[in-house]
Amino acid sequence: MMFDNGNLNLFEHDSFAHGVPHRTFERLRKEDPVSWSEGNSDTRGFWNLTRHADILTANKDGHLYSSAQGIRVEDQSYEEYMARRTFQETDMPEHSGTRRRVNPIFAKPVVAKFETVIRNLASNIVEKAIKKSEFDAVEEIAKQLPMMMLGRILGVQDSDLDWLVEKGDALIGNSDPDFTQHVVDQVDTEAYRFMPFRSPAGKQLYDYAAEVLAGRKRVDPDGVLARMISGDDQLDELEFKNFFCLLVAAGNDTTRYSIAMALHLLSQDQKLIQKLQTGHYWDTVADEIIRLASPTMHFRRTATSDIQFHDKTIKEGDKVLLWFVSGSRDEVVFDNPNEVQLGRTPNRHLAFGQGGPHVCLGMHLAKLEVRITLEELVKRIDFIKAIQPPTWTRSNFICGVKKLIVEVG
């Protein structure tokens, strides 16, 4: 196990293989808030913003900190960027134009209408899981609800969901050998450089999207996919394929790892269950869990001109990582930031890219799923105990508990 001595390399996926290196981020916030990470022969180095205020400043300024050269650490040619980009990897006004077309589907009042569906699903999922003497809480609970809701949002058939989630895991977990045989920093992925995340799973998801476009794969006419291929402002073929990959990967994994974090935290402190059973924290608990989880740990930006920041010079063209996972535990903003405070308010965390124009479309849905899962769980159990240490994703981009064997009662 790699010990977080406060000096781990943020470029290395192994630095995150046993959880987020919070001691390293704490040191950087205090000593070196605009730090430099060396890359390697394939990937240029990058700057790290780790303080809440600095991340918020950069996140709001899409002119100086551009998304239009990629949002991950990897370097891409212009041709690769154009082949793989989603609206996340665009700047204004292009970003806002695409966002206006899809935002109404994920608006808070629209998402609220799913509450009954989510509760019925969560109730059945939790009831089924806790009948077992011991089980993997990630597989049996955290994974199930986002997967089922993904199907209903997209409008795809339930029979396709396991396959879609498997491919989404391989896509966004392309640095973890538990999710893919094509581990991005261990094998040659050149053959897939025009595919999302340089992954063969991207090609398979492209093929699925092509079947939808051709009408050979039936989708619900009220789902997101049907809306995106009809009407006057429908997406073109490549836009649709990339948008589909984005929804399958990000739309499932971020919520799963938020729920998984909730289950992990409950297993570490049984008093949290008793507090939740009082019913006093349902308006605030989801934000606190998501703050602590921050499953999408960073987004990259690219400097469009030279920037003087904390006595450092960020050069035009340099990559800048906005470490949301660090900013959401900044001691200057959050009292006892590593502590679970179920009633924490205000809670100005940066998870899901809050505070900038690229804030996650599915944020309201994720919060609803986290809250309802916990409501349905704590009404049925008095304790949840981990019977072996959790395992974590090997990734410096998406991090979360991927396996948590528990017993409940």
Secondary structure as UniProt FT lines:
FT   TURN            10..11
FT   HELIX           13..16
FT   TURN            17..18
FT   HELIX           22..31
FT   STRAND          34..37
FT   STRAND          46..49
FT   HELIX           52..60
FT   TURN            62..64
FT   STRAND          65..66
FT   TURN            68..69
FT   HELIX           78..84
FT   HELIX           87..89
FT   TURN            92..93
FT   HELIX           94..102
FT   HELIX           103..106
FT   HELIX           108..112
FT   TURN            113..114
FT   HELIX           115..130
FT   STRAND          135..136
FT   HELIX           138..142
FT   HELIX           144..154
FT   HELIX           158..160
FT   HELIX           161..172
FT   TURN            173..175
FT   TURN            177..179
FT   TURN            184..186
FT   HELIX           190..192
FT   TURN            193..194
FT   HELIX           196..198
FT   HELIX           200..213
FT   TURN            214..215
FT   TURN            221..222
FT   HELIX           224..228
FT   TURN            232..233
FT   HELIX           237..268
FT   HELIX           271..277
FT   TURN            278..279
FT   TURN            282..284
FT   HELIX           285..293
FT   STRAND          298..303
FT   STRAND          307..309
FT   TURN            310..311
FT   STRAND          312..314
FT   TURN            316..317
FT   STRAND          319..323
FT   HELIX           324..327
FT   TURN            328..329
FT   TURN            331..333
FT   TURN            337..338
FT   TURN            342..343
FT   HELIX           351..353
FT   TURN            354..355
FT   TURN            357..358
FT   TURN            361..362
FT   HELIX           363..378
FT   TURN            379..380
FT   STRAND          384..386
FT   STRAND          391..392
FT   STRAND          401..403
FT   STRAND          405..408
//
